[in-house]
Amino acid sequence: MIKTLLNKLESKILTKLFMRWVDNEYDLETLALTKGMIHQKETEIKFAIDQANKKFVVGFKRYDEQ
């Protein structure tokens, strides 16, 4: 219970610090790198969700193929 509370608190603090850092950052290269990392993580998560929710289609067998 305490560990969960600490994880939530840490997440909120890190989010606030990240938002403050983005507001104060003016280096376009660093911001682009950060954007790329976030996009890559988002793609990984979407891929994992798609793999978990994958439905196998049971279709008709084609007998004309050799």
N, C-alpha and C positions, 0 to 999 in steps of 0.2 A: 504494500500500500504506500509506504513512504517512498519506495523507489519509483513508483508510478508518478507520484506527486512531484518528485524531484525531476523526472524526465519531462513532465509537462512544463514545469517552471523553467527548466533549461531551454526547452524549445521556444517558449515565449520570449525569454531574454535574448537568445540568439537571433530570433526573428527581428526584434526591435533593433538590435545592434546592426544587423545586416541592412535593414531599411535606412538606418542613420548613415551607414557607410555608403550606400548607393546615393543618397542625397548629397553627400559631401564629395563624391568621386567625380572628377572631371577628365580622367584619362580614358579616351575612347577605346584604346586597345585593351585595357584592363576590363572595361565594361563589356566589350565584345567577347572576351575570353570567358567572363562570368556567364554571359548569356549562352554561349556555346555549351558550357558545362551543365547549365540548368536544362537546356534543350536535350542534351544527351541523356541526362537522368530521367527526364520526362518520357523520352522514347523507350528507355529500358523498362520503365514501370508500365507503360502502355503495352509493350510486347509481352511482359509477364502476365498482365491481365488477360490479354488475348489468348495466350497459351492456356491459361487456367480455365477460360470459358469456351474453349474450342469444342465445337460440336462436330462429330463425325457424321458425314452424310452417307446413309446406306441407300445406294441407288440401284439401278437396274444393271445387270450384267449384260455386256454386249457379246453375243456369241459369234458375230461376224468377224471379230478380230482373231488373228492367228498368233 
